[in-house]
Amino acid sequence: MNIQPAADTRGTQQQAAGDGRSARWDAHRASRRLELLKLARHTIHRLGPGASMEEIAAQANTSKSVFYRYFGDKEGLRQALGQYVISNFRTQVLSAARSTAGEGDALHAMVLAYLQMAATSPNIYFFVTANPAADLLTNPAEDPNLETGSGVLNDFFDELTRMMRTRMHNYMGIGPGQRASAALELWPRASIGMVRAAGELWLRASDTPERPGIEELATSITSWLTHGVAPQATG
């Protein structure tokens, strides 16, 4: 009688157990990282974009070293929080544009959605859109490769630029494969710069009767971008 030896499954079982522990550890780290991000967001919302890592850790009832372990440094935290916050920001702004048919109305919807999202928490907005590298340069314009914020923010602006270029071409009657003048092709990205600059000035302005409402500002920015400025009565 030929009896075959039983297969040794110990190695396979040990590998499966190891893979299971690794998966549980990865899930734990991801959950803890998300928890720390939410705690950091709450702290920055309360204390402002200048909150230190010590203050953020203290509010999270943990040590600064824990945040360094998960994010590296404050810039790493900024990048991670930007990824977390701007994904929702992006969804709201682009959805507003896609849900509106007319080109002028779509632009107004995008501008309004951008302002509304930024106004939800100006402290968070200024934290995730800050560019510390620019603060180190005497003249940021000397570095043409300098980014305007976090990677996810630039990706969002790139996507928004493409959408606005398409809308602009439709408005101007420019067919597929055609281009507007070289100067006009700068309009989509320059428009984003105007929206961002005007919005940030508005966010920093004191809450006085002279400060425009969000709808008034959105309408004004849209008019500036599509029709320019014209003399108006004072009073």
Residue pairs with C-beta under 8 A, 6 or more apart in sequence:
29 70
32 70
33 70
33 80
34 84
36 60
36 62
36 66
36 67
36 70
36 71
37 80
37 81
37 84
39 56
39 59
39 60
40 56
40 60
40 67
40 77
40 81
41 81
41 84
41 85
41 124
42 59
43 51
43 55
43 56
43 59
43 60
44 51
44 56
44 81
44 123
44 124
44 127
45 121
45 123
45 124
46 59
46 123
47 55
47 59
47 123
48 123
49 123
49 124
49 126
49 127
49 130
51 127
52 74
53 64
53 67
53 68
53 73
53 74
53 77
54 64
56 67
56 77
57 63
57 64
57 66
57 67
60 66
60 67
67 77
71 77
71 80
75 132
78 127
78 128
78 130
78 150
79 150
79 151
79 152
81 124
81 127
81 128
82 128
82 129
82 149
82 150
82 151
82 152
82 153
83 150
83 152
85 124
85 128
86 128
86 150
86 152
86 153
86 156
87 152
88 117
89 114
89 117
89 156
90 156
90 159
92 113
92 116
92 117
93 110
93 113
93 114
93 117
93 156
93 160
94 110
94 159
94 160
94 163
95 113
96 106
96 109
96 110
96 112
96 113
97 106
97 107
97 109
97 110
97 113
97 163
97 167
98 106
99 109
100 106
100 108
100 109
103 167
103 168
103 170
103 171
104 171
104 222
104 226
106 167
107 164
107 167
107 222
107 225
107 226
108 218
108 219
108 222
110 160
110 164
111 195
111 218
111 221
111 222
112 214
112 215
112 218
114 195
114 199
115 199
115 202
115 214
115 217
115 218
116 214
117 125
118 125
118 199
118 200
118 203
119 203
119 214
122 203
122 204
125 203
126 200
126 203
128 149
128 150
128 153
129 149
129 150
129 153
129 196
130 149
131 146
131 147
131 148
131 149
133 146
133 147
134 140
134 146
137 143
137 146
140 146
147 154
148 154
148 157
157 189
157 192
160 188
160 192
161 188
161 189
161 192
162 188
164 187
164 188
164 191
164 192
165 185
165 188
168 174
168 180
168 184
168 187
168 188
169 175
169 178
169 180
172 180
172 184
174 180
179 185
180 187
191 225
194 221
194 224
194 225
195 221
195 225
198 217
198 221
199 217
199 221
202 211
202 212
202 217
205 211
212 220
